[in-house]
Structures are given as structure tokens and as C-alpha cells.
Amino acid sequence: MKKYDISRMKQRVEFGSYTSGERNPNTGMAKQVYTPSFSMWCGDYSMTVNQSVNVTGRLVEAERMIVIRHNKQVNDQLLANLDGKLYTIISINSDDDLNAFDVLALKNYRGIKV
């Protein structure tokens, strides 16, 4: 995706994952702690149903779509923290060209809250 107005990228998205934290002295179980790795500027994006099928080859049930500058560090194993909500990345439409953008399809994370 090459055409996106960069002035629309007004939000910060933080990427990270859950790691084992301190152990509970009573149970011995490790507490899961969200650990941010890096953040980027992003903007909202909307697609028609036909576009989302064409991009991924299947219908994506995304709750939110965002655009970021292409970054090889971003993958579907990371979680995205945006506007105080945690999302899983369900698909990435990448573009490796110079000055390219990636479209990320996000779905609410149903696990531990931030």
C-alpha cells in the first residue's frame, strides 16, 4: 500500500508481549506481565469486505484496522496496545517498497488486561 496520507497518522501504537513476572509466594505461579517492546505512529484505516477478502485470501473479522510505516519487527506474535486496549494482530498486509505502509487487522485480546 503506497498511497496513504501520512498526516492521518496521529496515534501511537505500542507493540509488546506477555512475559513471566514475579512469582506469587502463596501459589508459586508466575504472574503474566505485559512488556512493551517499541511504539510507532499509526492511523486508522477502513476496507470494504471485498478488499479485505482480496488482501488476505479470506474474510478477516477485524475489529480495528490501522496503518503503520513498514517495519520488519512487527509480526502476528506481538500484541498491540492502542488507546488503552490490547489487540492481537490477526493479519498484516505488508509492502516492502521504499516509503511503504502496512495495514494491520486487529482483534480485541481476550486474555489478561494491561
N, C-alpha and C positions, 0 to 999 in steps of 0.2 A: 504494500500500500504506500504509494508515494505522495498522494495528494491529501494533505490534512493541514489545516490552518494551525500553525504552532502556537498562535496566540490563544487558542482554546485550551491549551494545557495549563490549567490554573490550580490543579490539585496535586498533593503529594501522596504517593502510594509507597508503602513500606513493605518490603519483602523479607520473610523470615521463616522460621520453622520452630517446632516444639522440641525441646531437649530435656533431658532428665536434670532435675534440680536437687534441692535438699531432700534428704530422706525424713519421713515422718518418724519421730522417735518411738511412737506407740505401735505403728504397724510395720515399719521398716520399708515401706513402699516409697519409691522416688516420686516426687511431685513433678508434674509436667509443667515447664515454664516456656512461654513464648519468647523467643530470642530473635530480635530483628537483625538482619544482615546488612541491608542497604535500602536506600529510598531513591525515588525518581519522580520527575514531573509526569503527570498524566492528564488526559482529558476524556470526557465521556464520548461514547460512540454508539450509534444505533444502526442496526442492519435489518433489512427485510427478512422474512422467513426464507425466501428463495436464495438470498445472498448467503445466509448462514449455512444452508444446505450445500451450496456450491463451494464455500470456503473449506468446510470440514469433511464433506462427503456424507454427512449425516446431520440430522436435526439436532442442534445444540440447545439445551434448555438452560440458557444463561439467565441469571437474574440481573447481571450488570455486564456491560461491555465497556472496556477502556482502551485507549491508545497510548502507547509509550514509544519513546525512541528505541530502535532496535538495540538489544543488549543480550549478549550470549549467556549471561549469568541467569537470566530469567528462564525458568523451566516449570513444568507442571508438578514438581515435587515441593515447590515453595508455597507458602501461604501469603496472601496479600492483605494488608491492613489498610483499609481505606475508609475515611470518615468514621473511625472508631468501630468499624465492623470488620470481622475476619472472613475472608473468602478463600476458597480453593480455586485453583486455576484449572478449568476443565478443557480449555483448548487455547492454542497460541497460533495465530496466523502470522508467521514470520516473513520478513523480507530482508535479504542480506545486502541489498544495494546500499550505496553511499547515501546518507541522509534519509534512511528508510524508517518506517514506523511498523510496530507490531500491534495487532489487535488481540486483546486478551478477553476471553469469555470467563466470567467469574460466577461462582455459585456460593451461597452462604455456607460457611463452615459450621457443621452441626456438632462439633466436638467441644473441647474446652474453650471458654471465652478468654479474651485478652484481659 
